[in-house]
């Protein structure tokens, strides 16, 4: 991928949600909620504080993260559906 996010933005690939419930019921595509878990694909250099000093991001490429239901902007890059969001939209790193 030839895309580098700027400042405190992060590129995320959604991880697919479960297709079955714990009881074994198959969930059709129309009833599935979009997963709120993803993998960081690329990160920007960081944001600048009030003094102009660069503050690096806490996440890095390869991290599994949780983010808000309505977080980010959906984009398609090289045929792959991705999300671009600010680091502040990320709730935490999994694992």
ROKOL-36959 format. One record per atom (N, C-alpha, C): residue in one letter; x, y, z. Coordinates in nm, 4 decimals. Atoms other than C-alpha are relative to their C-alpha. Layout:
% residues N
{'A' {X Y Z}},
...
***
This chain:
% residues 95
{'X' {0.0850 -0.1172 0.0000}},
{'X' {0.0000 0.0000 0.0000}},
{'X' {0.0899 0.1241 0.0000}},
{'X' {-0.0775 -0.1240 0.0120}},
{'X' {0.1365 0.3417 -0.0952}},
{'X' {-0.0781 0.1159 0.0601}},
{'X' {0.0752 -0.1058 -0.0672}},
{'X' {-0.0521 0.5545 0.1591}},
{'X' {0.0581 0.0219 0.1383}},
{'X' {-0.0532 -0.0347 -0.1316}},
{'X' {0.0901 0.7357 0.4618}},
{'X' {-0.0912 0.1042 0.0616}},
{'X' {0.0869 -0.0986 -0.0651}},
{'X' {-0.1527 0.9078 0.7003}},
{'X' {0.0829 0.1138 0.0601}},
{'X' {-0.0683 -0.1166 -0.0547}},
{'X' {-0.0638 1.2533 0.8267}},
{'X' {-0.0341 0.0198 0.1477}},
{'X' {0.0167 -0.0428 -0.1399}},
{'X' {-0.0243 1.3810 1.1835}},
{'X' {-0.0409 -0.1158 0.0903}},
{'X' {0.0406 0.1029 -0.0967}},
{'X' {-0.2190 1.1747 1.4411}},
{'X' {-0.1069 -0.0928 -0.0577}},
{'X' {0.0984 0.0891 0.0629}},
{'X' {-0.4236 0.9742 1.1902}},
{'X' {0.0562 -0.1411 -0.0126}},
{'X' {-0.0343 0.1413 0.0033}},
{'X' {-0.4254 0.5950 1.1734}},
{'X' {-0.0847 -0.0674 -0.1073}},
{'X' {0.0737 0.0798 0.0986}},
{'X' {-0.5238 0.3578 0.8898}},
{'X' {-0.0259 -0.1361 0.0631}},
{'X' {0.0416 0.1226 -0.0680}},
{'X' {-0.7196 0.0555 1.0195}},
{'X' {-0.0750 -0.0906 -0.0969}},
{'X' {0.0759 0.1010 0.0741}},
{'X' {-0.8411 -0.2666 0.8554}},
{'X' {-0.0916 -0.0688 0.1003}},
{'X' {0.0958 0.0666 -0.0908}},
{'X' {-1.1593 -0.3963 1.0191}},
{'X' {0.0247 -0.1501 0.0014}},
{'X' {-0.0045 0.1449 -0.0119}},
{'X' {-1.1420 -0.7503 1.1504}},
{'X' {-0.1428 -0.0517 -0.0108}},
{'X' {0.1346 0.0527 0.0235}},
{'X' {-1.4383 -0.9624 1.0438}},
{'X' {-0.0628 -0.0476 0.1299}},
{'X' {0.0751 0.0420 -0.1176}},
{'X' {-1.7062 -1.0234 1.3068}},
{'X' {-0.0422 -0.1457 -0.0106}},
{'X' {0.0482 0.1378 -0.0029}},
{'X' {-1.8545 -1.3557 1.4037}},
{'X' {-0.1161 -0.0186 -0.0974}},
{'X' {0.1100 0.0289 0.0918}},
{'X' {-2.0831 -1.5162 1.1467}},
{'X' {-0.1054 -0.0884 0.0652}},
{'X' {0.0947 0.0832 -0.0744}},
{'X' {-2.2527 -1.7395 1.4058}},
{'X' {-0.0084 0.0506 0.1429}},
{'X' {0.0127 -0.0318 -0.1420}},
{'X' {-2.3901 -1.6751 1.7525}},
{'X' {0.0597 -0.1149 0.0795}},
{'X' {-0.0535 0.1079 -0.0832}},
{'X' {-2.2629 -1.8807 2.0446}},
{'X' {-0.0879 -0.1232 -0.0040}},
{'X' {0.0933 0.1122 0.0082}},
{'X' {-2.5753 -2.0965 2.0069}},
{'X' {0.0002 -0.0681 -0.1363}},
{'X' {-0.0117 0.0634 0.1302}},
{'X' {-2.4839 -2.1754 1.6444}},
{'X' {-0.0900 0.0587 -0.1076}},
{'X' {0.0882 -0.0624 0.0995}},
{'X' {-2.7344 -1.9477 1.4689}},
{'X' {0.0848 0.0843 -0.0945}},
{'X' {-0.0750 -0.0763 0.0999}},
{'X' {-2.5920 -1.8064 1.1442}},
{'X' {-0.0639 0.1380 -0.0162}},
{'X' {0.0477 -0.1379 0.0111}},
{'X' {-2.6209 -1.4269 1.1211}},
{'X' {0.0113 0.0432 -0.1461}},
{'X' {-0.0089 -0.0455 0.1390}},
{'X' {-2.7123 -1.2977 0.7718}},
{'X' {0.0731 0.1345 -0.0088}},
{'X' {-0.0751 -0.1242 0.0187}},
{'X' {-2.5042 -1.0101 0.6264}},
{'X' {-0.0819 0.1236 0.0333}},
{'X' {0.0840 -0.1174 -0.0219}},
{'X' {-2.7988 -0.7709 0.6497}},
{'X' {-0.0209 0.0296 0.1487}},
{'X' {0.0225 -0.0195 -0.1432}},
{'X' {-2.8252 -0.8201 1.0279}},
{'X' {0.1302 0.0207 0.0785}},
{'X' {-0.1280 -0.0132 -0.0695}},
{'X' {-2.4529 -0.8035 1.1106}},
{'X' {0.0308 0.1464 0.0281}},
{'X' {-0.0518 -0.1330 -0.0300}},
{'X' {-2.3120 -0.5015 1.2850}},
{'X' {0.1449 0.0029 -0.0449}},
{'X' {-0.1392 -0.0113 0.0411}},
{'X' {-1.9821 -0.3700 1.1596}},
{'X' {0.0881 -0.0207 0.1217}},
{'X' {-0.0875 0.0258 -0.1149}},
{'X' {-1.6993 -0.4935 1.3815}},
{'X' {0.0670 0.1272 0.0495}},
{'X' {-0.0651 -0.1150 -0.0619}},
{'X' {-1.5438 -0.2457 1.6223}},
{'X' {0.1433 -0.0348 0.0383}},
{'X' {-0.1369 0.0419 -0.0250}},
{'X' {-1.2112 -0.4266 1.6236}},
{'X' {0.0733 0.0009 -0.1325}},
{'X' {-0.0752 -0.0062 0.1241}},
{'X' {-0.9363 -0.3792 1.3705}},
{'X' {0.1485 -0.0122 0.0240}},
{'X' {-0.1459 0.0075 -0.0044}},
{'X' {-0.5700 -0.4011 1.2874}},
{'X' {0.0558 0.1277 -0.0609}},
{'X' {-0.0629 -0.1222 0.0495}},
{'X' {-0.3561 -0.0899 1.2454}},
{'X' {0.0894 -0.0365 -0.1180}},
{'X' {-0.0780 0.0245 0.1213}},
{'X' {-0.2109 -0.0834 0.8931}},
{'X' {0.1135 0.1013 -0.0118}},
{'X' {-0.1014 -0.1055 0.0093}},
{'X' {-0.0240 0.2508 0.9021}},
{'X' {-0.0348 0.1117 0.0977}},
{'X' {0.0208 -0.1118 -0.0925}},
{'X' {0.0220 0.5454 1.1379}},
{'X' {0.0759 0.1230 -0.0490}},
{'X' {-0.0683 -0.1249 0.0317}},
{'X' {0.1159 0.9110 1.0950}},
{'X' {0.1154 0.0222 0.0963}},
{'X' {-0.1175 -0.0302 -0.0819}},
{'X' {0.4223 1.0723 1.2519}},
{'X' {-0.0365 0.0448 0.1404}},
{'X' {0.0419 -0.0468 -0.1311}},
{'X' {0.2242 1.2201 1.5420}},
{'X' {-0.0522 0.1421 -0.0084}},
{'X' {0.0558 -0.1354 -0.0069}},
{'X' {0.0575 1.5427 1.6497}},
{'X' {0.1029 0.0932 0.0635}},
{'X' {-0.0871 -0.0994 -0.0638}},
{'X' {0.2260 1.8625 1.7601}},
{'X' {-0.0718 0.0594 0.1206}},
{'X' {0.0593 -0.0626 -0.1186}},
{'X' {0.1687 2.0004 2.1091}},
{'X' {0.0050 0.1523 -0.0150}},
{'X' {0.0078 -0.1464 0.0063}},
{'X' {0.1227 2.3696 2.1921}},
{'X' {0.1360 0.0657 -0.0201}},
{'X' {-0.1345 -0.0544 0.0161}},
{'X' {0.4995 2.4233 2.1977}},
{'X' {0.0597 -0.0359 -0.1356}},
{'X' {-0.0486 0.0398 0.1320}},
{'X' {0.5353 2.2686 1.8502}},
{'X' {0.0810 -0.1285 0.0006}},
{'X' {-0.0767 0.1245 -0.0119}},
{'X' {0.7032 1.9522 1.9795}},
{'X' {-0.0843 -0.1166 -0.0525}},
{'X' {0.0682 0.1159 0.0557}},
{'X' {0.6134 1.6291 1.7948}},
{'X' {-0.0275 -0.1037 0.1088}},
{'X' {0.0401 0.1016 -0.0976}},
{'X' {0.4196 1.3841 2.0147}},
{'X' {-0.0327 -0.1272 -0.0784}},
{'X' {0.0248 0.1222 0.0775}},
{'X' {0.4465 1.0293 1.8708}},
{'X' {-0.1267 -0.0724 0.0458}},
{'X' {0.1217 0.0755 -0.0316}},
{'X' {0.1443 0.7967 1.8598}},
{'X' {0.0316 -0.1187 0.0891}},
{'X' {-0.0157 0.1162 -0.0881}},
{'X' {0.0906 0.5180 2.1139}},
{'X' {-0.0193 -0.1316 -0.0739}},
{'X' {0.0241 0.1233 0.0758}},
{'X' {-0.0204 0.2660 1.8486}},
{'X' {0.0996 -0.0095 -0.1148}},
{'X' {-0.0907 0.0229 0.1130}},
{'X' {0.1902 0.1102 1.5737}},
{'X' {-0.0637 -0.1007 -0.0952}},
{'X' {0.0517 0.0945 0.0994}},
{'X' {0.1268 -0.0927 1.2600}},
{'X' {0.0055 -0.1417 0.0574}},
{'X' {0.0078 0.1379 -0.0511}},
{'X' {0.0167 -0.4470 1.3491}},
{'X' {-0.0788 -0.0128 0.1292}},
{'X' {0.0768 0.0042 -0.1250}},
{'X' {-0.1627 -0.3543 1.6757}},
{'X' {-0.1460 -0.0327 -0.0297}},
{'X' {0.1453 0.0237 0.0051}},
{'X' {-0.5157 -0.4942 1.7274}},
{'X' {-0.0641 0.0989 0.0940}},
{'X' {0.0592 -0.1083 -0.0778}},
{'X' {-0.7390 -0.2143 1.8485}},
{'X' {-0.1519 -0.0116 0.0051}},
{'X' {0.1446 -0.0182 -0.0077}},
{'X' {-1.0936 -0.1374 1.9580}},
{'X' {-0.0275 0.1478 -0.0247}},
{'X' {0.0353 -0.1389 0.0292}},
{'X' {-1.2626 0.1762 1.8283}},
{'X' {-0.1502 0.0163 0.0070}},
{'X' {0.1420 -0.0307 -0.0107}},
{'X' {-1.6007 0.3471 1.8518}},
{'X' {-0.0787 -0.0427 -0.1233}},
{'X' {0.0879 0.0485 0.1059}},
{'X' {-1.8957 0.2306 1.6422}},
{'X' {-0.0022 0.0927 -0.1213}},
{'X' {0.0105 -0.0966 0.1096}},
{'X' {-1.9064 0.5488 1.4320}},
{'X' {0.1332 0.0673 -0.0302}},
{'X' {-0.1317 -0.0613 0.0172}},
{'X' {-1.5317 0.6201 1.4292}},
{'X' {0.0518 -0.0139 -0.1425}},
{'X' {-0.0746 0.0076 0.1244}},
{'X' {-1.3305 0.6969 1.1203}},
{'X' {-0.0794 0.0288 -0.1260}},
{'X' {0.0543 -0.0218 0.1329}},
{'X' {-1.3897 0.7576 0.7537}},
{'X' {0.0357 -0.1213 -0.0844}},
{'X' {-0.0248 0.1177 0.0828}},
{'X' {-1.4302 0.4585 0.5238}},
{'X' {0.0575 0.0419 -0.1338}},
{'X' {-0.0640 -0.0260 0.1286}},
{'X' {-1.1999 0.4603 0.2199}},
{'X' {0.0347 -0.1330 -0.0649}},
{'X' {-0.0435 0.1194 0.0723}},
{'X' {-1.0983 0.2117 -0.0478}},
{'X' {0.1347 0.0334 -0.0633}},
{'X' {-0.1347 -0.0213 0.0510}},
{'X' {-0.7246 0.1923 -0.1215}},
{'X' {0.0500 -0.1332 -0.0544}},
{'X' {-0.0468 0.1228 0.0665}},
{'X' {-0.5853 -0.0641 -0.3670}},
{'X' {-0.1027 -0.1122 0.0096}},
{'X' {0.1062 0.1003 -0.0046}},
{'X' {-0.9235 -0.2418 -0.3627}},
{'X' {-0.0319 -0.0511 0.1390}},
{'X' {0.0205 0.0455 -0.1382}},
{'X' {-0.9117 -0.2854 0.0157}},
{'X' {-0.0792 0.1056 0.0759}},
{'X' {0.0794 -0.0935 -0.0793}},
{'X' {-1.1763 -0.1294 0.2422}},
{'X' {0.0685 0.0245 0.1340}},
{'X' {-0.0722 -0.0389 -0.1203}},
{'X' {-1.0056 0.0607 0.5236}},
{'X' {-0.0706 0.1160 0.0682}},
{'X' {0.0484 -0.1152 -0.0759}},
{'X' {-1.0817 0.3218 0.7891}},
{'X' {0.1178 0.0910 0.0294}},
{'X' {-0.1000 -0.0961 -0.0441}},
{'X' {-0.8877 0.6401 0.8537}},
{'X' {-0.0628 0.0747 0.1170}},
{'X' {0.0529 -0.0648 -0.1205}},
{'X' {-0.9329 0.7797 1.2044}},
{'X' {0.1122 0.0667 0.0764}},
{'X' {-0.0990 -0.0616 -0.0884}},
{'X' {-0.7589 0.9987 1.4581}},
{'X' {0.0307 -0.0977 0.1139}},
{'X' {-0.0383 0.0887 -0.1107}},
{'X' {-0.5722 0.8243 1.7370}},
{'X' {-0.0968 0.0138 0.1173}},
{'X' {0.0920 -0.0224 -0.1124}},
{'X' {-0.8176 0.9782 1.9855}},
{'X' {-0.1295 -0.0810 -0.0133}},
{'X' {0.1186 0.0844 0.0213}},
{'X' {-1.0978 0.7631 1.8303}},
{'X' {0.0233 -0.1448 0.0454}},
{'X' {-0.0345 0.1358 -0.0415}},
{'X' {-0.9145 0.4477 1.9413}},
{'X' {-0.0189 -0.0128 0.1514}},
{'X' {0.0273 0.0194 -0.1421}},
{'X' {-1.0347 0.3097 2.2762}},
{'X' {0.1102 -0.0760 0.0710}},
{'X' {-0.1071 0.0751 -0.0640}},
{'X' {-0.7483 0.0705 2.3391}},
{'X' {0.0580 -0.1044 -0.0922}},
{'X' {-0.0699 0.1052 0.0733}},
{'X' {-0.5089 -0.1963 2.2192}},
{'X' {-0.0363 -0.1341 0.0639}},
{'X' {0.0375 0.1327 -0.0478}},
{'X' {-0.6167 -0.5625 2.2477}},
{'X' {0.1240 -0.0872 0.0059}},
{'X' {-0.1069 0.0974 -0.0129}},
{'X' {-0.3675 -0.8157 2.3804}},
{'X' {0.1269 0.0639 0.0293}},
***
